[in-house]
Amino acid sequence: MSETPQFNAEHSLAGHFLVAGPSMRDERFANSVILMCVHNSEQAMGIILNKPKPDLTLSTMLPALDINGAPTHEDSPVLYGGPVETERGFVLHSRDYYEPKNALPISDTLALSTSKSVLKALTTSEAPRHAVLALGYAGWAGGQLEFEMMRNDWLITPASDQIVFSSDASKKWKQALALAGISPEFLSSGSGTA
């Protein structure tokens, strides 16, 4: 009988990337790069960064949210953030824009907001320099993510703002692996025998 993995507060993954390994069993997460936003003993939560929603951008989404105006900076693709609460919007943004009451700090340079005020700010001079909108998130109950990591479903790498805000989703998985010094060609989905 295997022991239930325990969360270690000193090793919170918030602010890191989870990168799907070749043994990932869940197709929804195959080749995913997830920015971890919350990781504690009760839950883990992150946003998938490399699965854009087809034909949906920030500028096409804002009018649907009753926000007038075009994005002040870049017009990024809207991301499929994960399979949980897929109608709920999350804005990952640089911390040059930060509302303490409405934002979750992820790192010194990144924050996550869910308030409409950040969406409105995206069309003004107050806009964060970098922002991306995601619909839905990836979530785990306490211990679930640790179990998946023990199965080698996920690799952990440092997060990179450049990858978070890159508009080329097709390169993010390989770029995130490179942060850990791993080349996809050397990954194997099976285990070998000697």
C-alpha positions in Angstrom: 0.0 0.0 0.0 1.5 3.3 -1.0 1.7 6.2 1.4 -0.4 9.3 0.7 1.8 12.1 -0.4 2.0 15.0 2.0 2.2 18.7 1.2 5.4 20.5 2.3 4.8 24.2 2.8 8.5 24.9 2.1 8.0 23.4 -1.4 4.9 25.3 -2.6 4.7 25.2 -6.4 3.0 28.6 -6.7 4.9 30.7 -9.2 6.4 27.6 -10.9 5.4 25.8 -14.1 4.0 22.3 -14.1 4.9 20.8 -17.4 3.1 17.6 -18.6 5.4 14.7 -18.9 5.2 12.0 -21.5 3.4 9.7 -19.0 0.5 12.1 -18.6 -2.7 10.0 -18.5 -5.3 12.7 -18.9 -5.6 13.9 -22.5 -6.9 17.3 -21.4 -3.4 18.0 -20.0 -1.2 16.4 -22.7 1.8 18.7 -23.5 0.4 21.3 -21.1 2.3 24.1 -19.4 0.5 25.3 -16.3 1.4 28.4 -14.2 0.7 27.4 -10.6 -1.1 30.1 -8.8 -2.1 28.4 -5.5 -0.5 25.3 -3.9 -1.1 24.4 -0.3 -2.2 21.4 1.8 -5.9 21.9 0.9 -5.7 22.6 -2.9 -3.7 23.4 -5.9 -4.8 25.7 -8.8 -3.1 26.9 -12.0 -3.8 28.2 -15.5 -2.9 26.3 -18.6 -0.8 28.6 -20.8 -0.5 26.8 -24.1 -4.1 26.0 -25.2 -5.6 29.1 -26.8 -9.3 29.1 -27.6 -9.8 29.1 -31.4 -10.7 32.5 -32.9 -11.1 34.2 -29.5 -8.9 37.2 -28.5 -9.0 39.7 -25.8 -10.4 42.4 -28.2 -13.2 40.1 -29.2 -14.0 39.1 -25.6 -14.1 42.5 -24.0 -17.4 43.6 -25.8 -19.0 40.3 -24.6 -18.1 41.4 -21.1 -19.7 44.9 -21.6 -16.3 46.6 -21.7 -15.8 49.2 -24.4 -12.5 50.0 -26.0 -9.5 48.1 -27.4 -6.7 46.6 -25.4 -4.1 49.4 -24.7 -1.2 47.1 -25.2 -1.2 43.7 -26.9 -4.2 41.8 -28.1 -3.6 38.3 -26.9 -5.4 35.0 -27.6 -7.9 33.9 -24.8 -6.6 30.8 -23.2 -8.4 27.6 -22.2 -7.2 27.8 -18.6 -8.4 24.4 -17.5 -11.4 22.2 -17.1 -12.8 23.7 -13.9 -15.3 26.6 -14.1 -14.7 27.1 -17.8 -17.0 30.1 -18.0 -15.1 32.0 -15.3 -12.4 34.5 -16.4 -9.0 34.8 -14.9 -6.4 37.5 -15.9 -2.8 36.8 -15.5 -0.9 40.1 -15.6 2.3 41.8 -14.9 2.4 43.5 -11.5 2.9 47.0 -12.8 -0.9 46.9 -12.3 -1.9 45.6 -8.9 -5.1 45.9 -6.8 -4.4 44.3 -3.4 -8.1 43.6 -2.8 -8.6 42.0 -6.1 -5.3 40.3 -7.1 -3.4 37.2 -6.0 0.3 37.7 -6.1 2.0 34.8 -7.8 5.6 36.1 -7.9 7.4 39.4 -7.7 6.3 40.1 -11.3 3.0 38.2 -11.8 -0.5 38.4 -10.4 -3.8 36.8 -11.0 -7.0 38.8 -11.0 -10.7 37.9 -11.4 -12.3 41.3 -11.0 -13.9 43.2 -13.8 -11.8 46.2 -12.8 -8.7 44.6 -14.3 -10.5 44.0 -17.6 -11.6 47.6 -17.7 -8.1 48.7 -16.9 -6.9 46.8 -20.0 -8.4 49.5 -22.2 -6.9 52.5 -20.4 -3.6 54.0 -19.7 -3.6 52.1 -16.3 -3.4 48.8 -18.1 -0.7 46.3 -17.1 2.0 46.1 -19.7 1.3 42.3 -20.1 -1.9 40.5 -19.6 -3.7 37.4 -20.8 -7.2 36.2 -20.2 -8.0 32.6 -19.5 -11.4 30.9 -19.2 -11.4 28.1 -16.6 -8.5 26.7 -14.5 -6.8 23.5 -13.5 -7.5 22.4 -9.9 -6.6 19.6 -7.6 -7.8 18.6 -4.1 -5.2 18.3 -1.3 -2.7 15.6 -2.1 -4.0 14.9 -5.6 -1.2 16.9 -7.4 1.5 15.4 -5.2 0.2 11.9 -6.2 0.3 12.9 -9.9 3.9 14.1 -9.4 4.9 10.9 -7.8 3.5 9.1 -10.9 5.8 11.3 -13.0 2.8 13.0 -14.8 4.4 16.4 -14.2 7.8 18.1 -14.4 8.4 21.2 -12.4 10.4 24.2 -13.8 10.9 27.8 -12.8 8.3 30.1 -14.3 9.2 32.6 -17.0 7.2 35.7 -17.7 8.3 35.6 -21.3 6.7 32.2 -21.7 3.6 33.2 -19.8 2.9 36.1 -22.1 4.2 34.7 -25.4 1.6 34.7 -28.1 3.1 31.5 -29.7 1.4 28.7 -27.7 2.8 26.0 -29.9 6.4 26.6 -28.5 5.6 26.9 -24.8 5.9 23.2 -23.9 9.4 22.9 -25.4 10.4 26.3 -24.0 9.2 25.3 -20.5 11.1 21.9 -20.7 14.2 23.8 -21.8 14.0 25.8 -18.5 14.7 22.5 -16.8 17.4 21.6 -19.2 15.3 18.9 -20.8 14.9 18.2 -24.5 11.6 16.6 -25.6 13.5 14.0 -27.7 15.0 12.5 -24.5 11.6 12.0 -22.8 10.1 8.6 -22.9 6.6 7.6 -21.9 7.5 4.1 -20.8 10.0 2.8 -18.4 12.9 0.7 -19.6 14.3 -2.6 -18.3 17.9 -3.5 -17.8 
